[in-house]
Amino acid sequence: MKNKMGKIYISTAMIDKWAEDTAEMLSYMKFVPIRVECMVHMKAFEMIGLSQMFDELPDHQVVPTYKILCESEEGKFSKCTVEREVL
């Protein structure tokens, strides 16, 4: 997982309403948080961390942001994919 670093945002509402599914999603991603910050003005947590689902980064490159796309079965989290956001 060397240099497979990325940034994700998770809304506080998602954590409040679907805490168990949020935990399962992060586990599915094998997400290892390096930094977590509550962005009060965005009502979200900004998380920078490592995941096998992220692209490998060359040294000294800006950490990219990823969008998480989740799927559910019978109202429960089943799997997710990530999509690198292009600025």
Steps between C-alpha positions, in 0.01 A plus 500: 500500500807721475412852380134411435380810680179691447257746651131427558215695655228339708207713609412522867143406401622172348685412818200596715246304292709209373791458743514121456494522120765775508727275708439208261578723200833615649582139590413382147740764365764389752531871572778590744447858621806723527314825573135568581363852536146616568417765242216674686424740214450201265322278756748226410812320609802533273700179515843448352626146505621191322288251306572230247220657293693825444749564219868485589649850533842612388702664778405860588173499304192670648265245659201453266137502609281196436124461481364182660223320310311252717265217415251339734295184515177495697582840649842393632846591370638235263799652317654822373731637236699821494526758225782751487366854473643708219542869574 
